[in-house]
Amino acid sequence: MLKLFTALALVVLMASGAAAAPKTILALGDSLTAGLGVGPAEAFPARLEAALEAKGHDVKVINAGVSGDTAADGAARLDWALSEPVDAVIVELGANDALRGLPVAQAEQALDGLLTALSRKKLPVLLAGMKAPPNMGPEYQAQFDGMYGRLAAKHGVLLYPFFLDGVAADPKLNQGDGMHPNPAGVDVIVARILPSVEQLLGKAGGN
C-alpha cells in the first residue's frame, strides 16, 4: 500500500511539474522581429513575452528574427530555428520580398513550404501578414497583400492581417528610416497582436 501511495505521489508531482513548465513561442521573422535599431529588451519578442506574463501566462518567446531575411531565407533556416523544442510559432516574413519587388509567387511558395513543415511538426502557427509598398503598383499590391489570407486558409492557421497595423507611416512610432518601429511602436504592435497570440497559446494548450 505504501508503494502505491508513493507511486501516486510521484505521478502527481510529475504532472504538477509538467503543468508548471512555461510554453515556448518561436518568433520567426526578419528585422521587424529581430528588433533592428532597438535594444534586445525593446524588441518585439521581449516586449511580447513581458505583455503575456503581465496577463498571467507563463511563456518564453524566442527571438528568431534575422534582419534582411526574405520569406525564402526564413524558410531555409527553419530547422535551425527549431533546434530547441517549442510549442507554437509566429511567422513574420515577406516584408523584404515586397521592398525588393521580388515575385509574389516566390514568397508564397516559400511560406507555403514553411507552413507545410510546421504542420507536419503539429505546431500551431500565427501568420503575421504584411502589405506591399504603394510604389509597387496596384496589381502587385493585390497579389502580395492577399497572399497571407490565401496561405492561412490553405493551412488552417491563425492570421494577423498586418503586423505593422497602427504603426506603419506614423513618424512618432517609427525610427528615422520610416520602416522600423521605435520602442513605442513595438509596444503598439504588441498590444494589437496580443489577443491573437493568446489564441495561439490556447491552441498550444497555453495557460
C-alpha positions in Angstrom: 0.0 0.0 0.0 2.8 2.4 0.9 4.4 1.7 -2.5 1.1 2.5 -4.2 0.8 5.9 -2.4 4.4 6.7 -3.2 3.9 6.0 -6.8 0.7 8.1 -6.9 2.5 10.9 -5.2 5.3 10.8 -7.8 2.7 10.9 -10.6 1.1 13.9 -9.1 4.4 15.7 -8.6 5.4 14.9 -12.2 2.1 16.2 -13.5 2.4 19.4 -11.5 5.9 19.9 -12.9 4.6 19.5 -16.4 1.8 21.9 -15.8 4.2 24.5 -14.5 6.6 24.3 -17.5 6.4 27.6 -19.5 5.1 27.5 -23.0 7.7 28.5 -25.7 6.8 30.6 -28.7 9.2 30.9 -31.6 9.1 34.3 -33.3 10.5 33.6 -36.8 10.9 36.7 -38.9 13.0 39.5 -40.3 14.3 42.8 -38.9 10.9 43.7 -37.5 11.1 40.6 -35.3 14.9 40.9 -34.7 14.5 44.4 -33.3 16.7 46.4 -35.7 17.5 49.7 -34.2 16.2 49.0 -30.7 17.7 47.2 -27.7 17.2 43.5 -27.1 14.7 44.2 -24.3 12.8 46.5 -26.6 12.5 44.1 -29.5 9.1 42.5 -30.4 9.8 39.1 -28.8 10.9 40.5 -25.5 8.1 43.0 -25.2 5.5 40.3 -26.3 6.9 38.0 -23.6 6.5 40.7 -21.0 3.0 41.5 -22.1 1.9 37.9 -21.9 3.5 37.5 -18.5 1.6 40.6 -17.3 -1.6 38.8 -18.3 -0.7 35.7 -16.3 0.8 33.5 -19.0 3.9 31.5 -18.2 5.8 31.9 -21.5 9.1 32.2 -23.2 9.3 34.0 -26.6 12.4 33.1 -28.7 13.7 35.8 -31.0 14.4 34.1 -34.3 14.4 37.2 -36.3 17.2 37.9 -38.9 17.5 41.3 -40.5 17.2 41.3 -44.2 15.6 37.8 -44.4 13.2 37.2 -47.3 10.5 34.5 -47.0 12.8 32.0 -48.6 15.6 32.9 -46.2 13.3 32.3 -43.2 12.1 29.1 -44.6 15.6 27.9 -45.2 16.6 28.2 -41.6 13.5 26.7 -40.0 15.2 23.5 -38.9 18.0 25.5 -37.2 15.4 27.8 -35.5 13.6 24.7 -34.2 16.7 23.2 -32.7 15.1 23.5 -29.3 11.5 22.3 -28.6 8.8 24.9 -29.0 5.0 24.9 -28.5 3.9 27.4 -31.1 5.3 29.7 -33.9 4.7 33.2 -35.0 5.8 33.7 -38.7 6.6 37.3 -39.7 8.2 37.2 -43.1 7.7 38.8 -46.6 8.4 42.5 -46.0 11.8 42.3 -47.7 10.3 40.4 -50.6 7.9 43.3 -51.2 10.6 46.0 -50.6 12.8 44.3 -53.3 9.9 43.7 -55.6 10.5 40.0 -55.7 7.9 37.9 -57.4 4.9 37.2 -55.1 4.8 33.6 -56.3 8.3 33.2 -55.0 7.4 34.4 -51.5 4.2 32.5 -51.5 5.9 29.2 -52.4 8.5 29.7 -49.6 5.8 30.5 -47.0 3.7 27.6 -48.2 6.6 25.2 -47.7 7.3 26.7 -44.3 3.7 26.3 -43.1 3.6 22.8 -44.5 6.7 21.9 -42.5 5.3 23.4 -39.3 2.0 21.5 -39.9 4.0 18.2 -40.1 5.5 19.0 -36.8 2.0 19.7 -35.4 2.9 23.2 -34.3 0.2 25.8 -34.1 1.0 28.9 -36.1 0.1 32.6 -36.1 0.9 34.1 -39.6 1.6 37.8 -39.4 0.8 39.5 -42.7 2.5 42.4 -44.4 1.5 45.0 -47.0 3.3 45.9 -50.2 4.5 49.5 -50.6 2.2 51.6 -52.8 5.0 52.2 -55.3 4.9 48.6 -56.4 1.6 49.2 -58.2 -2.0 48.0 -57.6 -1.6 44.6 -59.2 1.5 43.7 -57.2 -0.2 45.1 -54.0 -3.3 43.0 -54.5 -1.4 39.8 -55.1 1.1 40.4 -52.3 -1.4 41.6 -49.7 -3.8 38.7 -50.5 -1.0 36.1 -50.1 -1.3 35.8 -46.4 -5.1 35.2 -46.4 -4.7 32.5 -49.1 -2.0 30.8 -47.1 -3.8 31.0 -43.8 -6.9 29.5 -45.3 -5.0 26.7 -47.1 -3.1 25.7 -43.9 -5.8 26.4 -41.3 -3.5 28.7 -39.3 -4.3 31.9 -37.3 -3.9 35.1 -39.3 -3.0 38.6 -38.0 -3.5 40.5 -41.3 -0.9 43.3 -40.9 2.0 43.1 -38.4 2.5 46.9 -38.6 -1.1 47.8 -38.0 -1.4 51.1 -36.2 2.3 51.8 -36.7 3.1 52.0 -40.4 3.6 55.5 -41.7 3.4 57.1 -38.3 6.6 59.1 -37.7 6.1 59.1 -33.9 6.1 55.3 -33.8 9.0 54.7 -36.3 12.7 55.2 -36.4 14.3 57.7 -38.8 14.1 55.2 -41.7 10.3 55.3 -41.6 10.2 51.5 -41.8 11.3 50.1 -38.4 9.3 50.7 -35.3 10.8 52.5 -32.3 10.2 51.2 -28.8 6.8 53.0 -28.6 5.9 51.5 -32.0 6.9 48.0 -30.8 4.6 48.4 -27.8 1.7 49.3 -30.2 2.4 46.2 -32.3 2.4 44.0 -29.2 -0.8 45.5 -27.8 -2.6 44.9 -31.0 -1.4 41.4 -31.8 -1.7 40.2 -28.2 -5.2 38.8 -28.5 -4.1 36.7 -31.5 -1.1 35.4 -29.6 -3.3 34.4 -26.7 -5.4 32.5 -29.2 -2.2 30.8 -30.4 -1.3 29.9 -26.9 -4.7 28.3 -26.5 -4.1 26.1 -29.5 -0.8 25.1 -27.8 -2.5 24.3 -24.6 -1.1 27.5 -23.0 -2.3 28.6 -19.6 
